[in-house]
Amino acid sequence: MNARSRWLLISVGLGVLLNPLNSSMIAVAIVRLQNVYHLDFTVVSWVIFSFYIASAIAQPIMGKASDLFGRRKIFLTGLVVAFVASLLAPLSPSFGWLIVFRIVQSIGTSMVVAVGMAIVRIHIKEKQATALSVMAMFLSGAAAVGPFIGGVLIHWWDWPAIFIVNIPFVIASFLLAWRTIPKDAPPTSTLRSMSFRKWLDVIDASGILLFTVGLVTLLVGLLSAKSSGHVSFGHVIVGLIGLVVLGAFVRHELKATSPFIPLRMFAKYPAMTWVNIEFMLVNVLFYSLFFGLPSYLQMVRHVSEFHTGILMLSLGLCSLVVSPIAGRWIDKSGPRPALLLSGILMTLGSVWIVSLNQASPVISVCLALAAFGISNGLNNVGMQAALFKSSPKEIIGVASGLFNTSRYLGTILSSLLIGIVMGGNFSAGGLRVLGIILTVIALSLVFMSRRHRESGQLREL
């Protein structure tokens, strides 16, 4: 790999790490934001919801937009959008404005992630596998150290620092990308002649609108009922409107020629469907712990943001260390044994959470974090391998897109689960209930992995 390719890899890596970094740093900032804006968790959780909903929608849109406008342009524009959002978020006069800037930040970082891998694939011709593994390290590494960085920044400079820290990364990525990413090829005659209305049809703007309105409305209805402490007629109406809109979304997607989420694929390829369901449940488990445990440590055990970040570091480090080991194991034995072990570890970690009480040493939390960290490393590789094994080669691009959608849905559901279980404030009892629910989900994943492994062995016989 020549020097120009290495600098291109660094420029793209510095850009793509912004999305996982900002989605993970917020885990240790929730309690501080609750105190600053005098809100309960169900309201503050929208700082999580908004980011992941916007990412789930923006990434596939920007991937299609890059074909029309050019990948270099989308990448650089995304960095500018992320820069503006990171600069303005600390100046938010209210929590509502913070949510707005958080959405803008998500859109900007999603623009970068959506085309970053494609830029590396297209412009780095030699040692592509090495280049892609380096990109994966940027992504997973940023997610792993995010809570630690967030804890340090909040401890020394308060919550605005988790936005300001993006600025040097953005500037460095922009300057390097401007010099190293080749200019985009001129658009084809088909793209030049495509009208704006035609492009809206290509990205399925109607489906995106229905998905967004339905999901947000349903979440508002559920969280408003939990926040107020009772279910009113208004809450039921709002929730039902969300369900009706999501039903309309499903109907639209089944008829659309270029659907935002190609639902027919799930019926056509049931093995791929199960992989996505498992991946969604895995993310519900992982992010329930990822977002829930820092708030528990700070609100119930009165651990500082700094020390919470250090404790959470064990989660990310275990995941990073296990990932390459998991890769070699899965190459030899296939994904199912690794996924079975992952399910067992998540079950043990969930049971350990149930056993925690006020007298439990804080350091003992690391046992649950280590179990989930190791399982996350196994899942990162195992689920991808299971996806490739279950998906026909001709639709692997679509399958990968659906896979990322499952990740975001799992993350959104984890935040919803925490909001419903915990309500306005965290408690030891609430964490215990959450642990019981996570144990049930983990056991279901163990059952799925055993069933798929046995069915696979029967097919081989």
C-alpha positions as CSV (number, residue, x, y, z in Angstrom):
1,M,0.0,0.0,0.0
2,N,1.5,3.3,-1.1
3,A,1.7,6.5,0.9
4,R,-1.3,8.1,-0.8
5,S,-3.5,5.1,-0.1
6,R,-2.5,5.1,3.6
7,W,-3.3,8.8,3.9
8,L,-6.6,8.2,2.1
9,L,-7.4,5.4,4.5
10,I,-6.6,7.7,7.5
11,S,-8.7,10.5,6.1
12,V,-11.8,8.3,5.6
13,G,-11.2,6.5,9.0
14,L,-11.1,9.8,10.9
15,G,-14.5,10.7,9.3
16,V,-16.3,7.4,9.7
17,L,-15.4,7.1,13.4
18,L,-17.6,10.1,14.1
19,N,-20.8,8.2,13.9
20,P,-20.0,5.4,16.4
21,L,-18.1,7.8,18.6
22,N,-21.1,10.1,19.0
23,S,-23.5,7.3,19.4
24,S,-21.5,5.8,22.3
25,M,-20.2,8.9,24.2
26,I,-23.8,9.9,25.0
27,A,-24.1,6.8,27.2
28,V,-22.4,8.5,30.1
29,A,-23.9,11.9,29.4
30,I,-27.6,11.0,30.0
31,V,-27.6,11.7,33.8
32,R,-25.8,15.0,33.3
33,L,-28.4,16.1,30.6
34,Q,-31.2,15.1,33.0
35,N,-29.8,17.4,35.7
36,V,-29.1,20.3,33.3
37,Y,-32.5,20.3,31.6
38,H,-34.5,19.0,34.6
39,L,-36.0,16.1,32.7
40,D,-36.6,12.4,33.4
41,F,-35.0,9.6,31.4
42,T,-38.0,9.0,29.1
43,V,-37.6,12.5,27.7
44,V,-33.8,12.6,27.7
45,S,-33.8,9.2,25.9
46,W,-34.9,11.1,22.7
47,V,-31.2,12.2,22.5
48,I,-30.6,8.4,21.7
49,F,-33.7,7.8,19.7
50,S,-33.2,10.8,17.4
51,F,-29.7,9.8,16.5
52,Y,-30.4,6.2,15.6
53,I,-33.7,7.0,13.8
54,A,-31.9,9.6,11.7
55,S,-29.0,7.3,11.1
56,A,-31.3,4.4,10.0
57,I,-32.9,6.7,7.5
58,A,-30.0,8.8,6.3
59,Q,-27.5,6.1,5.6
60,P,-29.4,4.3,2.8
61,I,-30.5,7.6,1.4
62,M,-27.0,9.0,1.3
63,G,-25.7,5.7,-0.2
64,K,-28.1,6.2,-3.2
65,A,-27.4,10.0,-3.3
66,S,-23.7,9.3,-3.7
67,D,-24.4,7.5,-7.0
68,L,-26.1,10.6,-8.3
69,F,-23.9,13.4,-6.8
70,G,-20.6,11.7,-6.3
71,R,-19.0,10.0,-3.3
72,R,-16.3,12.6,-2.6
73,K,-18.9,15.4,-2.6
74,I,-21.2,13.5,-0.2
75,F,-18.2,12.7,2.1
76,L,-17.0,16.3,2.3
77,T,-20.5,17.7,2.7
78,G,-21.2,15.3,5.5
79,L,-18.1,16.5,7.3
80,V,-19.2,20.1,7.0
81,V,-22.7,19.2,8.3
82,A,-21.1,17.3,11.3
83,F,-18.9,20.3,12.0
84,V,-21.8,22.8,12.1
85,A,-23.8,20.5,14.3
86,S,-20.9,19.9,16.7
87,L,-20.3,23.7,16.9
88,L,-23.9,24.6,17.6
89,A,-25.0,21.8,19.9
90,P,-23.2,23.2,23.0
91,L,-25.0,26.5,22.4
92,S,-28.5,24.8,22.5
93,P,-30.9,27.1,24.5
94,S,-33.2,24.2,25.2
95,F,-33.3,20.4,25.1
96,G,-35.5,20.6,21.9
97,W,-32.7,22.5,20.1
98,L,-30.2,19.9,21.3
99,I,-32.3,17.2,19.7
100,V,-32.4,19.2,16.5
101,F,-28.6,19.5,16.4
102,R,-28.2,15.9,17.4
103,I,-30.3,14.9,14.3
104,V,-28.2,17.2,12.1
105,Q,-25.1,15.6,13.5
106,S,-26.5,12.1,12.8
107,I,-27.3,13.1,9.2
108,G,-23.8,14.5,8.7
109,T,-21.9,11.5,10.2
110,S,-24.2,9.1,8.3
111,M,-23.3,10.8,5.0
112,V,-19.6,10.0,5.8
113,V,-20.2,6.4,6.9
114,A,-22.5,5.7,3.9
115,V,-19.8,6.4,1.4
116,G,-16.6,5.8,3.4
117,M,-16.3,2.1,2.8
118,A,-17.2,2.6,-0.9
119,I,-14.4,5.1,-1.3
120,V,-11.9,2.7,0.2
121,R,-13.1,-0.2,-2.0
122,I,-12.9,1.9,-5.2
123,H,-9.7,3.8,-4.7
124,I,-7.5,1.4,-2.7
125,K,-6.7,-1.4,-5.2
126,E,-4.0,-3.3,-3.3
127,K,-4.4,-5.1,0.0
128,Q,-8.1,-4.3,0.1
129,A,-8.8,-6.8,2.9
130,T,-6.2,-5.0,5.1
131,A,-7.7,-1.7,4.3
132,L,-11.2,-2.8,5.2
133,S,-10.0,-4.4,8.4
134,V,-8.4,-1.0,9.4
135,M,-11.7,0.7,8.7
136,A,-13.5,-1.8,10.9
137,M,-11.0,-1.0,13.6
138,F,-11.8,2.7,13.3
139,L,-15.6,1.9,13.6
140,S,-15.4,-0.6,16.4
141,G,-12.6,1.2,18.3
142,A,-14.5,4.4,18.4
143,A,-17.6,2.6,19.7
144,A,-15.4,0.8,22.3
145,V,-13.7,3.9,23.8
146,G,-16.6,6.3,23.3
147,P,-18.0,5.9,26.9
148,F,-14.5,6.3,28.4
149,I,-13.8,9.4,26.3
150,G,-17.3,10.8,27.2
151,G,-16.7,10.2,30.9
152,V,-13.3,12.0,30.8
153,L,-14.7,14.9,28.9
154,I,-17.7,15.4,31.1
155,H,-15.7,15.0,34.2
156,W,-13.2,17.8,33.2
157,W,-15.2,20.1,30.9
158,D,-18.9,19.2,31.2
159,W,-21.3,17.8,28.6
160,P,-20.7,20.3,25.7
161,A,-17.2,18.8,25.4
162,I,-18.6,15.6,23.9
163,F,-19.7,17.7,20.9
164,I,-16.6,20.0,20.7
165,V,-14.3,17.0,20.6
166,N,-15.6,16.2,17.1
167,I,-14.1,19.4,15.7
168,P,-10.4,18.4,15.4
169,F,-11.4,15.0,13.9
170,V,-13.7,16.7,11.3
171,I,-11.0,19.3,10.4
172,A,-8.3,16.7,10.0
173,S,-10.5,14.4,8.0
174,F,-11.7,17.2,5.7
175,L,-8.2,18.5,5.0
176,L,-6.8,15.0,4.3
177,A,-9.8,14.0,2.2
178,W,-9.7,17.1,0.1
179,R,-6.1,16.2,-0.9
180,T,-6.3,12.4,-1.1
181,I,-9.8,11.4,-2.3
182,P,-9.8,11.6,-6.2
183,K,-12.5,13.8,-7.8
184,D,-15.7,12.1,-8.7
185,A,-16.3,10.9,-12.2
186,P,-18.8,12.9,-14.2
187,P,-22.4,11.5,-13.8
188,T,-23.7,9.3,-16.5
189,S,-26.3,10.6,-18.9
190,T,-29.0,8.6,-17.1
191,L,-28.2,10.3,-13.8
192,R,-27.9,13.8,-15.4
193,S,-31.4,13.4,-17.0
194,M,-33.0,12.1,-13.8
195,S,-35.5,14.6,-12.4
196,F,-35.8,15.3,-8.7
197,R,-39.2,13.6,-8.7
198,K,-37.7,10.5,-10.3
199,W,-34.9,10.5,-7.7
200,L,-37.5,10.7,-4.9
201,D,-39.1,7.6,-6.4
202,V,-35.7,5.8,-6.5
203,I,-35.0,6.4,-2.8
204,D,-38.6,5.7,-1.9
205,A,-39.3,9.0,-0.3
206,S,-42.9,8.0,0.5
207,G,-41.7,4.9,2.3
208,I,-39.1,6.8,4.3
209,L,-41.8,9.4,5.3
210,L,-44.2,6.7,6.4
211,F,-41.5,4.8,8.3
212,T,-40.3,7.9,10.1
213,V,-43.8,9.3,11.0
214,G,-45.0,5.8,12.1
215,L,-42.0,5.0,14.3
216,V,-41.7,8.4,15.9
217,T,-45.5,8.6,16.6
218,L,-45.5,5.1,18.2
219,L,-42.5,6.0,20.4
220,V,-44.1,9.3,21.5
221,G,-47.3,7.4,22.5
222,L,-45.5,4.7,24.5
223,L,-43.0,7.0,26.2
224,S,-45.6,9.7,27.0
225,A,-47.7,7.1,28.7
226,K,-44.8,5.9,30.8
227,S,-43.6,9.4,31.6
228,S,-47.0,10.5,32.9
229,G,-47.5,7.4,35.0
230,H,-50.8,6.4,33.4
231,V,-52.3,5.5,30.1
232,S,-54.7,8.2,28.8
233,F,-57.1,8.1,25.8
234,G,-54.7,10.5,24.1
235,H,-51.7,8.2,24.6
236,V,-53.7,5.3,23.1
237,I,-54.8,7.4,20.1
238,V,-51.2,8.5,19.4
239,G,-49.9,5.0,19.7
240,L,-52.6,3.6,17.4
241,I,-51.9,6.3,14.8
242,G,-48.3,5.2,14.9
243,L,-49.3,1.6,14.3
244,V,-51.7,2.5,11.5
245,V,-48.9,4.5,9.7
246,L,-46.5,1.7,10.1
247,G,-49.1,-0.7,8.7
248,A,-49.4,1.7,5.7
249,F,-45.6,1.6,5.4
250,V,-45.6,-2.2,5.2
251,R,-48.3,-2.1,2.6
252,H,-46.5,0.6,0.6
253,E,-43.2,-1.3,0.7
254,L,-44.8,-4.5,-0.6
255,K,-46.0,-2.6,-3.7
256,A,-43.0,-0.2,-4.2
257,T,-40.7,-0.9,-7.2
258,S,-37.7,0.4,-5.2
259,P,-38.6,0.0,-1.6
260,F,-36.7,1.6,1.3
261,I,-36.8,-1.7,3.2
262,P,-37.4,-4.6,0.7
263,L,-39.8,-6.6,2.9
264,R,-40.4,-9.3,0.3
265,M,-36.8,-10.4,0.8
266,F,-37.7,-11.6,4.3
267,A,-40.4,-14.0,3.0
268,K,-38.3,-15.2,0.1
269,Y,-35.2,-16.0,2.2
270,P,-36.3,-17.2,5.7
271,A,-32.8,-18.0,6.8
272,M,-31.8,-14.4,6.2
273,T,-34.9,-13.3,8.1
274,W,-33.9,-15.3,11.2
275,V,-30.4,-13.8,11.1
276,N,-31.8,-10.3,11.1
277,I,-34.2,-11.1,13.9
278,E,-31.3,-12.6,16.0
279,F,-29.2,-9.5,15.2
280,M,-31.9,-7.2,16.3
281,L,-32.3,-9.1,19.6
282,V,-28.6,-9.1,20.1
283,N,-28.5,-5.3,19.8
284,V,-31.5,-5.0,22.2
285,L,-29.5,-6.9,24.7
286,F,-26.2,-5.1,24.1
287,Y,-27.5,-1.5,24.0
288,S,-29.8,-2.0,26.9
289,L,-26.7,-2.7,29.0
290,F,-24.7,-0.1,27.1
291,F,-27.1,2.8,27.8
292,G,-28.7,1.5,31.0
293,L,-25.7,0.6,33.1
294,P,-24.0,4.0,33.0
295,S,-27.2,5.7,34.2
296,Y,-27.6,3.1,37.0
297,L,-24.0,3.6,38.1
298,Q,-24.3,7.4,38.3
299,M,-27.8,7.7,39.6
300,V,-28.1,4.7,42.0
301,R,-24.5,4.0,42.9
302,H,-23.3,7.6,42.6
303,V,-20.3,6.8,40.5
304,S,-18.7,9.7,38.7
305,E,-18.8,10.1,34.9
306,F,-15.0,9.6,34.9
307,H,-15.1,6.3,36.8
308,T,-18.2,5.2,34.9
309,G,-16.3,5.7,31.6
310,I,-13.4,3.6,33.0
311,L,-15.7,0.8,34.0
312,M,-17.4,0.8,30.6
313,L,-14.0,0.6,28.9
314,S,-13.9,-3.1,29.9
315,L,-16.9,-3.7,27.6
316,G,-15.2,-2.2,24.5
317,L,-11.8,-3.7,25.2
318,C,-13.2,-7.2,25.6
319,S,-15.0,-6.8,22.3
320,L,-11.9,-5.6,20.5
321,V,-9.7,-8.3,21.8
322,V,-12.2,-11.1,21.0
323,S,-13.1,-10.0,17.5
324,P,-9.9,-11.3,15.7
325,I,-10.0,-14.5,17.7
326,A,-13.6,-15.0,16.8
327,G,-12.7,-14.5,13.1
328,R,-10.3,-17.4,13.1
329,W,-12.7,-19.6,15.1
330,I,-15.6,-18.9,12.7
331,D,-13.4,-19.6,9.6
332,K,-12.8,-23.1,11.0
333,S,-16.1,-24.0,12.6
334,G,-18.8,-21.7,11.1
335,P,-20.7,-19.0,12.9
336,R,-23.2,-21.1,14.9
337,P,-20.9,-22.4,17.7
338,A,-19.6,-18.8,18.3
339,L,-23.2,-17.5,18.4
340,L,-24.2,-20.2,20.8
341,L,-21.4,-19.3,23.2
342,S,-22.3,-15.6,22.8
343,G,-25.9,-16.4,23.8
344,I,-24.7,-18.3,26.9
345,L,-22.4,-15.4,27.9
346,M,-25.2,-12.9,27.5
347,T,-27.4,-15.1,29.6
348,L,-24.8,-15.2,32.4
349,G,-24.2,-11.5,32.2
350,S,-27.9,-10.8,32.4
351,V,-28.3,-13.1,35.4
352,W,-25.4,-11.3,37.1
353,I,-27.2,-8.0,36.6
354,V,-30.2,-9.5,38.3
355,S,-28.0,-10.5,41.3
356,L,-26.6,-7.0,41.8
357,N,-27.7,-5.0,44.9
358,Q,-26.7,-1.9,46.8
359,A,-24.0,-3.9,48.7
360,S,-22.4,-5.4,45.5
361,P,-18.9,-4.0,44.8
362,V,-19.0,-1.6,41.9
363,I,-16.0,-3.4,40.3
364,S,-18.2,-6.6,40.1
365,V,-20.1,-4.8,37.4
366,C,-17.1,-5.5,35.2
367,L,-18.0,-9.2,35.2
368,A,-21.3,-8.4,33.4
369,L,-19.5,-5.9,31.1
370,A,-16.8,-8.5,30.3
371,A,-19.5,-11.2,29.4
372,F,-21.3,-8.8,27.2
373,G,-18.1,-7.5,25.7
374,I,-16.9,-11.0,24.7
375,S,-20.3,-11.8,23.3
376,N,-20.3,-8.6,21.3
377,G,-17.0,-9.5,19.8
378,L,-18.3,-12.9,18.8
379,N,-21.5,-11.4,17.4
380,N,-19.8,-8.8,15.4
381,V,-18.1,-11.5,13.3
382,G,-20.5,-14.3,13.7
383,M,-23.6,-12.4,12.7
384,Q,-21.9,-11.1,9.6
385,A,-20.7,-14.6,8.7
386,A,-24.2,-16.0,9.2
387,L,-25.6,-13.2,7.0
388,F,-23.3,-14.0,4.1
389,K,-24.0,-17.7,4.5
390,S,-27.8,-17.3,4.4
391,S,-28.0,-14.6,1.7
392,P,-27.7,-15.3,-2.0
393,K,-24.7,-13.5,-3.6
394,E,-26.9,-11.6,-6.0
395,I,-28.7,-9.7,-3.2
396,I,-25.8,-9.3,-0.7
397,G,-25.9,-5.5,-1.0
398,V,-29.5,-5.4,-0.1
399,A,-29.0,-7.9,2.7
400,S,-26.2,-5.8,4.2
401,G,-28.5,-2.8,4.1
402,L,-31.2,-4.7,5.9
403,F,-28.6,-6.0,8.4
404,N,-27.8,-2.4,9.4
405,T,-31.5,-1.6,9.6
406,S,-31.8,-4.5,12.1
407,R,-29.0,-3.0,14.1
408,Y,-30.6,0.4,14.4
409,L,-34.0,-1.1,15.2
410,G,-32.5,-3.1,18.0
411,T,-30.8,0.0,19.4
412,I,-34.0,2.0,19.3
413,L,-35.9,-0.9,21.0
414,S,-33.3,-1.0,23.7
415,S,-33.8,2.6,24.5
416,L,-37.6,2.1,24.5
417,L,-37.2,-0.9,26.8
418,I,-35.1,1.1,29.3
419,G,-37.6,4.0,29.2
420,I,-40.5,1.7,29.9
421,V,-38.8,-0.3,32.7
422,M,-37.1,2.6,34.4
423,G,-39.5,5.4,33.8
424,G,-38.3,8.8,35.1
425,N,-35.5,7.6,37.4
426,F,-33.2,4.7,37.7
427,S,-33.4,2.3,40.7
428,A,-31.8,-0.9,41.8
429,G,-35.2,-2.6,41.4
430,G,-35.6,-1.3,37.9
431,L,-32.2,-2.6,36.9
432,R,-33.2,-6.0,38.3
433,V,-36.4,-6.1,36.2
434,L,-34.3,-5.1,33.2
435,G,-31.9,-7.9,33.9
436,I,-34.8,-10.4,34.1
437,I,-36.1,-9.3,30.7
438,L,-32.6,-9.4,29.2
439,T,-32.1,-12.9,30.6
440,V,-35.3,-14.1,28.8
441,I,-34.1,-12.5,25.5
442,A,-30.6,-14.1,25.9
443,L,-32.1,-17.5,26.6
444,S,-34.2,-17.2,23.4
445,L,-31.0,-16.5,21.4
446,V,-29.4,-19.6,22.9
447,F,-32.4,-21.6,21.8
448,M,-32.3,-20.1,18.3
449,S,-28.6,-20.8,17.9
450,R,-29.0,-24.4,19.1
451,R,-31.9,-25.0,16.8
452,H,-30.1,-23.6,13.7
453,R,-27.0,-25.6,14.6
454,E,-28.9,-28.8,14.9
455,S,-30.9,-28.1,11.7
456,G,-27.6,-27.4,9.9
457,Q,-26.1,-30.7,11.1
458,L,-29.2,-32.6,9.9
459,R,-28.9,-31.0,6.4
460,E,-25.2,-32.1,6.3
461,L,-26.3,-35.7,7.1
